[in-house]
Amino acid sequence: MATRPELIAIVGPTASGKTGLALDIAERWNGEIICADSRTVYKGMDIGTAKPTVKEQARVRHWGIDLVEPGESFSAADFKRHADAAIKDIRSRGKLPLLVGGTGLYVDAVMYNFTFGPPANVNERERLEAMDVSELTAYCVKHNIELPENAKNKRHLIRAIERKSISAISKSALRPNEYIVGIATNINTLRTRIVMRTEQLFENNVVAEATLLGKKYGWDSEAMTGNIYPLLKLHLDGELTLEEVKDRFTTLDYQLAKRQMTWLRRNPDIMWATLTEAKGYIHSLLANE
């Protein structure tokens, strides 16, 4: 008789259907979900990050959600500590941990047991903080550091520099009885799902959420500089219409999906399948224990 899988990761680009699949698997096989998403760790950012809804969280216990305030920093090393503790807790109760998300570094840190280097050097951080955007950009070019998506954001530039020097210093092989399943999605289907999800954000009143978050944490807070929130700030300032925000965010989310796929495709351990095939494959793994 085959051994029951001890951990299953479900990965794929944004809007690929990971959440629905994970809920189905967790309900059928007594599982709990660990969200591997760098957006959903922030408290209060529920609509704009497409966080699992209250109803979804009531169906199955979720981990990796609402861990820090939007003004606080949160690293892949922080996530690994949280996820490792969650996996231990879930297994101790005879349940199945499901690691679900599109933040590839978070998933890899757990599945390959990354050992991280030391925290950022305070003196080095102060030196970088004293530099302006043009100086930080020149530093990146000189030291062959890939520029962040928002290369005009000083905080993003500093984070890119620190990531270059503080990375995973060791990595283990995928452990026995642990699996990574990737959701392969047709490009046109993915575009359609992203457009639909953008519309859903506005139906759920993401503008009101962003307004409250901006007042509470400030628009320059770390978490507010990404995702849909900077676009909503431009709308609230009268610089963009709602339709322009939707169009721009749809493009940004699609670009995010492509970056996620670029990261994931390099991993030979991922078993790629359509959403329907993935569901059947995971059920077969668990049914044959």
Buried (B, 14 or more C-beta within 10 A) or exposed (E): EEEEBBBBBBBBBBBBBBBEBBBBBBEBBBBBBBBBBBBBBBBBBBBBBBBBEEEBBEBBBBBBBBBBBBBBEBBBBBBBBBBBEBBEBBBEEEBBBBBBBBBBBBBBBBBBBBEBEEEBEEEBBEEBEEBEEEEBBEBBEEEEBEBBEEBEBBBBBBBBBBBEEBEBEEEEEBEEBBBBBBBBBEEEBBBEBBBEBBEEBBEBEBBEBBBEBBEEBEBEBBBBBBBBBBBBBBBBEEEBEEEEBBBBBBEBBBEBBEBBBEBBEEBEBBEBBBBEBBBEBBBEBBEEE
